[in-house]
């Protein structure tokens, strides 16, 4: 799919979204010196764009290693809203979202993307809960569909404690299912120190987001924390990179910055590249 020399150890990439012109998007990312990343498909995007993205990626020599899906109706306003709207937990959305996820897998296969990823939602702690069982079976179904394409399936971290997420992965029991580790999400949801979590989940990490954020306010137990530009939040980017090395992760680091204004987003990504490069120099020498 790409005409590239192999990606470097911990190469800096980017999480970006389909929806804009593929050629313009890739030119903009190449202008930042990036040559790999994860491509997100919004829930309302017509997946017939897969052909255009496949051709543009080949022309640009840009490597996409994960196709991420978001879903119509998701809302990240606060923790109760996340529980009620995100991923496969809400029964009223489940069938529609499973069908969408299988379609994203098919589109990724057409493009030549070797992995897919998503938020499954806030998995209940009780393994006998009907929603827990349903989401486990949904994850198995998606994993088996992806396996037929030779794809991995990455579950986004943050909405569960690391130990619970590991238990869920073991219960799902599919070799192609692992983690997209997002350190900021652990902070935004208040589910644990991301460095400790990485120690628990390290062997299951398929891909990584380089993202930052602040903890939720202590006086608002249902609030989420605040996403911040890389290096401006509570993650500690150098210690994060150091822990990645310790657990043996050698894949790319996709900078993720989700803000409404495109120019602000690109500015923060450019700054994030410098922050990440400095952290890698400090850790790797």
C-alpha positions as CSV (number, residue, x, y, z in Angstrom):
1,X,0.0,0.0,0.0
2,X,2.9,2.4,0.5
3,X,6.2,3.1,-1.1
4,X,8.1,3.8,2.1
5,X,11.2,2.7,3.9
6,X,10.1,0.9,7.1
7,X,8.7,3.0,9.9
8,X,11.1,3.9,12.6
9,X,10.9,2.7,16.2
10,X,8.3,4.9,17.9
11,X,7.8,7.0,14.7
12,X,5.6,10.0,15.2
13,X,2.3,9.8,13.4
14,X,-1.2,11.3,13.7
15,X,-4.8,10.4,14.3
16,X,-6.8,12.2,11.6
17,X,-10.3,12.0,10.1
18,X,-11.8,11.2,6.7
19,X,-14.3,13.8,5.5
20,X,-12.0,16.3,3.9
21,X,-10.4,15.9,0.5
22,X,-7.9,13.0,0.8
23,X,-5.2,14.6,-1.3
24,X,-5.4,18.0,0.5
25,X,-5.4,16.2,3.9
26,X,-2.4,14.1,3.1
27,X,-0.5,17.0,1.7
28,X,-1.1,19.0,4.9
29,X,0.2,16.1,7.0
30,X,3.2,15.6,4.8
31,X,4.0,19.3,5.3
32,X,4.4,18.6,9.0
33,X,6.9,15.8,8.1
34,X,4.4,13.0,8.9
35,X,4.2,9.8,6.9
36,X,1.9,7.5,9.0
37,X,-1.2,7.6,11.1
38,X,-4.6,6.3,12.0
39,X,-7.6,7.3,9.8
40,X,-11.0,7.9,11.5
41,X,-14.3,7.4,9.9
42,X,-17.2,9.5,11.3
43,X,-20.4,7.7,11.8
44,X,-22.2,9.7,9.1
45,X,-19.5,9.3,6.4
46,X,-20.4,7.4,3.3
47,X,-17.8,4.6,3.2
48,X,-17.7,4.7,-0.6
49,X,-14.8,7.2,0.0
50,X,-12.6,4.1,0.7
51,X,-11.6,4.0,-3.0
52,X,-10.5,7.7,-3.0
53,X,-8.6,7.2,0.2
54,X,-6.9,4.1,-1.1
55,X,-5.7,5.8,-4.2
56,X,-4.6,9.0,-2.4
57,X,-2.6,7.1,0.3
58,X,-0.8,5.1,-2.4
59,X,0.1,8.2,-4.3
60,X,1.3,10.0,-1.1
61,X,3.2,7.0,0.2
62,X,1.4,7.5,3.5
63,X,0.9,4.5,5.8
64,X,-2.4,4.1,7.7
65,X,-2.2,1.2,10.2
66,X,-5.6,1.6,12.0
67,X,-9.1,2.6,10.8
68,X,-11.0,4.1,13.7
69,X,-14.8,4.3,13.8
70,X,-17.0,6.7,15.7
71,X,-20.8,6.3,15.7
72,X,-23.8,8.5,15.2
73,X,-25.4,9.5,18.5
74,X,-22.3,9.4,20.7
75,X,-21.9,12.2,23.2
76,X,-19.0,12.8,25.5
77,X,-20.5,15.6,27.6
78,X,-19.9,13.8,31.0
79,X,-19.6,10.3,32.4
80,X,-23.4,9.6,32.6
81,X,-23.8,10.7,29.0
82,X,-20.9,8.6,27.9
83,X,-22.4,5.6,29.6
84,X,-25.7,6.2,27.9
85,X,-24.5,7.0,24.3
86,X,-21.0,5.7,23.6
87,X,-20.0,2.4,21.9
88,X,-22.0,-0.8,22.1
89,X,-23.3,-0.5,25.6
90,X,-26.5,1.3,24.8
91,X,-28.9,-1.5,23.5
92,X,-30.9,0.9,21.4
93,X,-27.8,1.6,19.2
94,X,-26.1,-1.8,19.3
95,X,-27.3,-3.5,16.1
96,X,-26.7,-0.4,14.0
97,X,-23.2,0.1,15.4
98,X,-22.2,-3.5,14.9
99,X,-23.2,-3.2,11.3
100,X,-21.3,0.0,10.9
101,X,-18.2,-1.5,12.5
102,X,-18.3,-4.5,10.1
103,X,-18.6,-2.0,7.2
104,X,-15.6,0.0,8.5
105,X,-13.6,-3.3,8.6
106,X,-14.6,-4.0,5.0
107,X,-13.7,-0.4,3.9
108,X,-10.3,-0.7,5.7
109,X,-9.6,-4.0,3.9
110,X,-10.4,-2.3,0.6
111,X,-7.9,0.5,1.4
112,X,-5.3,-2.0,2.8
113,X,-5.4,-0.9,6.4
114,X,-4.3,-3.8,8.7
115,X,-6.2,-2.9,11.9
116,X,-9.5,-1.4,13.1
117,X,-10.3,0.4,16.3
118,X,-13.2,1.8,18.4
119,X,-14.6,2.7,21.8
120,X,-16.7,-0.3,23.0
121,X,-18.3,1.9,25.7
122,X,-18.1,1.7,29.5
123,X,-18.0,-2.0,30.1
124,X,-19.9,-3.0,33.3
125,X,-17.7,-4.4,36.1
126,X,-20.2,-7.2,36.7
127,X,-19.4,-10.0,34.2
128,X,-23.0,-11.4,34.6
129,X,-24.5,-8.0,33.6
130,X,-26.5,-8.5,30.3
131,X,-24.8,-5.5,28.8
132,X,-21.3,-7.0,29.7
133,X,-22.2,-10.3,28.0
134,X,-23.7,-8.6,25.0
135,X,-20.7,-6.4,24.4
136,X,-18.3,-9.3,24.9
137,X,-20.2,-11.2,22.2
138,X,-20.3,-8.1,19.9
139,X,-16.5,-7.8,20.3
140,X,-16.0,-11.4,19.4
141,X,-18.2,-11.0,16.3
142,X,-16.3,-8.0,15.1
143,X,-13.0,-9.7,15.9
144,X,-13.9,-12.7,13.8
145,X,-15.0,-10.6,10.9
146,X,-11.8,-8.6,11.1
147,X,-9.7,-11.7,11.3
148,X,-11.1,-12.8,7.9
149,X,-9.5,-9.7,6.5
150,X,-6.3,-10.3,8.4
151,X,-7.0,-7.3,10.7
152,X,-6.4,-6.6,14.3
153,X,-9.0,-4.9,16.5
154,X,-7.9,-2.2,19.0
155,X,-10.1,-1.3,21.9
156,X,-9.5,2.3,23.1
157,X,-8.5,2.7,26.7
158,X,-9.8,5.0,29.3
159,X,-13.4,4.2,30.1
160,X,-12.5,1.3,32.3
161,X,-9.7,0.6,34.9
162,X,-6.7,-1.2,33.3
163,X,-7.3,-4.4,35.3
164,X,-10.9,-4.6,34.3
165,X,-10.0,-4.0,30.6
166,X,-7.4,-6.7,30.8
167,X,-10.0,-9.1,32.3
168,X,-12.4,-8.2,29.5
169,X,-9.8,-8.9,26.8
170,X,-9.1,-12.3,28.4
171,X,-12.8,-13.0,28.4
172,X,-13.2,-12.0,24.8
173,X,-10.5,-14.6,24.0
174,X,-9.6,-13.5,20.5
175,X,-5.9,-13.4,19.4
176,X,-6.4,-10.4,17.1
177,X,-8.0,-8.2,19.8
178,X,-5.8,-5.8,21.8
179,X,-5.5,-2.2,23.0
180,X,-5.1,1.2,21.5
181,X,-3.5,2.8,24.5
182,X,-4.5,6.5,25.0
183,X,-2.8,7.8,28.2
184,X,-5.0,11.0,28.3
185,X,-8.2,9.0,28.4
186,X,-7.2,7.3,31.6
187,X,-6.9,10.8,33.1
188,X,-10.0,12.3,31.5
189,X,-12.2,9.5,32.9
190,X,-10.3,9.4,36.2
191,X,-9.8,5.6,35.8
192,X,-6.1,5.5,36.9
193,X,-2.6,6.6,36.3
194,X,-1.7,6.0,32.7
195,X,1.8,4.8,33.4
196,X,0.6,2.2,35.9
197,X,-2.1,1.2,33.4
198,X,0.5,0.8,30.7
199,X,2.4,-1.6,33.0
200,X,-0.7,-3.7,33.3
201,X,-1.7,-3.6,29.6
202,X,1.7,-3.4,27.9
203,X,1.6,-6.8,26.4
204,X,-1.8,-6.1,24.8
205,X,-0.9,-2.8,23.2
206,X,-1.4,-2.8,19.4
207,X,-1.2,1.0,18.9
208,X,-0.8,4.2,20.8
209,X,-2.3,7.7,21.0
210,X,0.0,10.5,22.1
211,X,-2.6,12.7,23.8
212,X,-2.6,14.8,26.9
213,X,-5.2,16.0,29.4
214,X,-6.1,17.2,32.9
215,X,-7.9,15.2,35.6
216,X,-11.6,15.8,36.2
217,X,-12.4,18.4,38.9
218,X,-12.5,16.8,42.3
219,X,-15.8,18.5,43.3
220,X,-17.7,17.2,40.2
221,X,-17.7,13.4,40.3
222,X,-19.6,13.0,37.0
223,X,-17.4,15.4,35.0
224,X,-14.8,14.4,32.5
225,X,-11.3,16.0,32.5
226,X,-10.1,18.4,29.9
227,X,-8.1,17.4,26.8
228,X,-4.9,19.6,26.5
229,X,-2.2,20.1,23.9
230,X,0.6,17.5,24.1
231,X,2.9,18.5,26.9
232,X,0.4,20.8,28.6
233,X,-1.5,18.2,30.6
234,X,-1.0,15.7,33.4
235,X,0.3,12.7,31.4
236,X,4.0,13.5,31.5
237,X,5.1,12.7,27.9
238,X,8.7,11.8,28.7
239,X,7.7,9.3,31.4
240,X,5.0,7.9,29.0
241,X,7.6,7.3,26.2
242,X,10.0,5.8,28.8
243,X,7.3,3.3,29.9
244,X,6.5,2.4,26.3
245,X,10.1,1.5,25.8
246,X,10.1,-0.5,29.1
247,X,7.1,-2.6,28.0
248,X,8.6,-3.3,24.6
249,X,6.3,-1.2,22.4
250,X,8.1,-0.2,19.1
251,X,5.2,0.9,16.9
252,X,4.2,4.4,15.9
253,X,2.9,7.1,18.2
254,X,-0.2,8.8,16.7
255,X,-0.7,12.4,18.0
256,X,-4.4,12.9,18.7
257,X,-5.8,16.4,19.2
258,X,-9.6,16.8,19.1
259,X,-10.7,20.4,19.0
260,X,-13.4,21.9,16.8
261,X,-11.3,24.4,14.9
262,X,-9.1,22.9,12.2
263,X,-6.4,25.5,12.3
264,X,-6.1,25.2,16.1
265,X,-5.9,21.4,15.7
266,X,-3.1,21.6,13.2
267,X,-1.2,24.1,15.3
268,X,-1.4,21.9,18.3
269,X,-0.3,18.8,16.3
270,X,2.7,20.7,15.0
271,X,3.6,21.7,18.6
272,X,3.0,18.1,19.7
273,X,5.5,16.8,17.1
274,X,8.2,18.9,18.7
275,X,7.2,17.8,22.2
276,X,7.2,14.2,21.2
277,X,10.5,14.5,19.4
278,X,12.1,16.0,22.5
279,X,10.7,13.3,24.7
280,X,12.0,10.6,22.4
281,X,15.5,12.2,22.2
282,X,15.6,12.2,26.0
283,X,14.6,8.6,26.3
284,X,16.2,7.0,23.3
285,X,19.3,9.2,23.1
